[in-house]
Amino acid sequence: MREINAVAIPHPARRAASSNWAMAFRTDGMDETTSAVILCVIEHAPQCIRHDLDAKDEAIRTRAEVTLAAMIVGMLREGSGEAGTA
């Protein structure tokens, strides 16, 4: 498990091979693991981020989008062994 903003997220690569939902999410150019990472982060996003993504205020919405993107990038880097590189 990996902690992101105090939310426990199971590493998606462990369940990517057997998950139908990961296949449904796949798009051209994305492998199963990448799709699974993105879905896992979105599924486990804290409620405050989900709420802010729906905000009318553009600044709040943008902050939530950037936060979610950073969470996804962090998990993708961890999965590719790039953790800790900037």
C-alpha positions in Angstrom: 0.0 0.0 0.0 1.0 3.6 -0.6 -0.1 6.6 1.4 -1.2 9.6 -0.6 -2.6 12.5 1.4 -3.4 10.1 4.2 -5.4 7.8 2.0 -4.2 4.2 1.7 -4.1 3.2 -2.0 -3.3 -0.4 -3.0 -0.7 -0.6 -5.7 -2.7 -1.0 -8.9 -0.2 -3.2 -10.8 -1.2 -6.1 -8.5 -4.7 -6.0 -9.7 -4.3 -4.7 -13.3 -3.9 -8.1 -15.0 -7.2 -9.5 -13.7 -9.4 -6.4 -13.7 -12.0 -5.9 -16.3 -12.5 -2.2 -15.2 -8.9 -1.5 -16.2 -9.5 -2.9 -19.7 -12.6 -0.7 -20.0 -10.6 2.4 -19.1 -7.7 1.6 -21.6 -7.1 4.1 -24.3 -4.8 4.0 -27.3 -1.2 4.3 -26.1 -1.8 3.3 -22.5 -0.9 -0.1 -21.1 -3.0 -1.9 -18.5 -0.8 -0.8 -15.6 -1.0 2.9 -16.6 -4.7 2.7 -16.9 -5.0 0.9 -13.6 -2.8 3.5 -11.8 -5.0 6.4 -13.1 -8.2 4.6 -12.1 -6.9 3.7 -8.7 -5.9 7.2 -7.9 -9.2 8.6 -9.1 -11.2 6.0 -7.1 -9.3 6.8 -3.9 -9.2 10.5 -4.3 -10.1 12.3 -1.1 -13.6 13.7 -0.9 -12.2 17.2 -0.6 -10.6 16.9 -4.0 -13.7 15.4 -5.5 -15.7 18.3 -4.1 -13.3 20.9 -5.4 -13.3 19.4 -8.9 -17.0 20.3 -9.0 -16.5 23.9 -7.7 -17.8 26.9 -9.7 -14.7 28.9 -8.7 -12.0 28.3 -11.4 -9.1 28.7 -9.0 -10.4 26.0 -6.6 -11.2 23.7 -9.5 -7.7 24.2 -11.0 -6.1 23.5 -7.7 -8.0 20.2 -7.4 -7.0 19.3 -11.0 -3.3 20.0 -10.3 -3.5 18.0 -7.1 -5.1 15.0 -8.7 -2.6 15.2 -11.6 0.3 15.2 -9.1 -1.1 12.2 -7.3 -1.3 10.3 -10.6 2.2 11.3 -11.6 3.5 10.2 -8.2 1.9 6.8 -8.5 3.2 6.4 -12.2 6.7 7.3 -11.1 6.6 4.9 -8.2 5.5 2.1 -10.5 8.2 2.8 -13.0 11.0 3.1 -10.4 11.4 6.8 -10.8 10.3 7.7 -7.3 12.3 10.5 -5.9 13.4 12.0 -9.2 12.2 15.4 -10.2 
